[in-house]
Amino acid sequence: MAATSFSSVSLRPPELPPPTLYRRSSAVPLLRRRPRSISCATVSPETSTAPPEKPEIELEFLGPKPGDAVNRAKAISGEKLLRNIMSDNKIELYATYGKLMNCGGGGSCGTCIVEILEGNGLLNEKTNTELKYLKKKPESWRLACQTIVGNKENSGKVVVQRLPQKKK
């Protein structure tokens, strides 16, 4: 918790001599001003503490062919869908048909299929949508638009195979 201190500053006009020394003119009345004060709060950098770091999940994305480049990304545990992480890092998710006909992450097309090779325990349980679209597919396949990376408490590494249906 940061230490906060308050100080008061008075903005009082300079003291004026008694009004008897001034000539009173009917055109310029003598104005009396009220003193004003301002309170200021300051934060001491020595006593402020940084918020605790949130756990991170490291992700590796393998291409569909053995010679493809490996893409890497990091995400804060439990805050993003796998699809959004791939999109934010410009990692290709869709095959040709999926690029043209995907549902935009609504879970209604089944074109964002990925295979989780490592770290399945760091992801959320399969949703009903995934169970519907992937009932005849291997257990390790997931829909990227339905997969939450982490649970806000865990950290580790997840290895993802992009376009598993094209893997040969």
N, C-alpha and C positions, 0 to 999 in steps of 0.2 A: 504494500500500500504506500502510496506517495505521501510525503509529508507536505501539508499545506499550511502556509502562514498568511495571516491577514495583517495588513497595515493600513492606516488611515491617513489620508493626505487632505489638508485643508486648503481650499482655494479661496482665500479671503483677499479682497482688494487691499491695496496699501492703505494704511491709516490716514485718514483725512484730518486736517486741522479742524478745530471747532467751527461750526457754521457761521459764527459771528464775523470771522475774517473774510468771508466771501461776500461779495455784493450780490444781493438777490436781484435778479432781473425777472420780470414777469414772463419774459420769453423763454428763459431756461430755468426750469425748476430744479432744485437740488434733489437728486435721487439717492435714496438709501438702498444699498444692496445687502441682501442676505448672504452670509457666508455659505459656501457650498463645500461639500466634502465628497470624496470618492474613496471607495474601498477597493483594494487590489488583492488578488490572491496569487501566490507564486508557488511553483512546484520545485522542490529541491531535487536536482538530478542524482545526488549521491544516495538519497534514501528511496528513490522510486525503484520498484522491482519489475522485471519483465514478466509478462504472463507466461504460464507454463507452455512449453512447446506441445503441439498436438502430434499424435503419432502419425507417421507417414507409411505409405505402402509404395514400394518400388515395383514398377511394372516393366516387363520385357515383352516386346511384341515381335514374334517371328513371322516371316513371310511364308507364303504357301509353298515355295520351292526351297530346297536345301541351301542354295547359294544366296538367297535374298538377305539384305541387310537386316540387322537387329535394331529395332527402335526401342528407346528407353524413355520412361516418364516417371514422375513421382506424383502422388496425390495424397491429400490429407485423408486419413482414415474415416470412412463413413459419410463423406460429403459429396461425392460425385458418382454418377453412373459411368460404367466402362465406356459406353458410346461417347459421352461428353469428353472424357479424358482423351480418347483417340481423336476426336474432332478438334479439340483445343490444340493438340500436338501435331495436327496434320498427318495423322497415321491412317493409311487407307483401310477402310473397314468393309466396303461393299464390293461385290463382283459387278460385272457389267450390268446385269439386270437390276441389281439392288441400287446402283447409282441412279437409274432412271425411275424405278418404281418403289422406292422405300417409303415408309409411312412417317418418317421424320422423328422416330423415337416413340411412337405411340404403342408399340407392341402388337400391331395388327397385321404385320406382313411376314415376319420371320426371315428377313433378308440380312440381318446383322449377326449372323451366327459366328461364334468364335469357339475355340477349344481351349480349355484351361488345362495346361500341362502340369503346372505346379502352383500350389497356394490356394487350392479350392476352399480350404477352411477359412480363408481371409475374406470370402465373399458372402453375400446374403444367400439364404435358401432360395431354391428355384420357386418362381412365382407360378400361379395357375396358368398364365399366358405361356410361360416357357414349357410347362408340362404339356400343354395343348399342342404347341408347334413342334416340340422336340420328342414326342412320345416314341417315335421309331428311330431316333438318333442315339448315338453313344451318350452315356451318362456324363461325360466330361464336356459336352457341348452346351453352350449357353447363348442366350440372346444378349448382346451388349447393351441394348436399350433397357433391359430389365435387371441388369447386374450392378448392384451397389458394391463399390470397392471399399472394404473394411467395415467396421462397426463402431467407429469413433474411439475405440479403446485398444484395438490390436494394431500391430505393425508387422511388416515382413515383406516378402517378395512373391509376386504373382507372375507366372510366365504364361503368355497368351499366344496361341497359334491363330493367326488371321486366316480367314477363308479356308477352313479345314476341309470343306467339300472339294477344293481344288488340289489338296495335298496328294502328291504321288510319290 
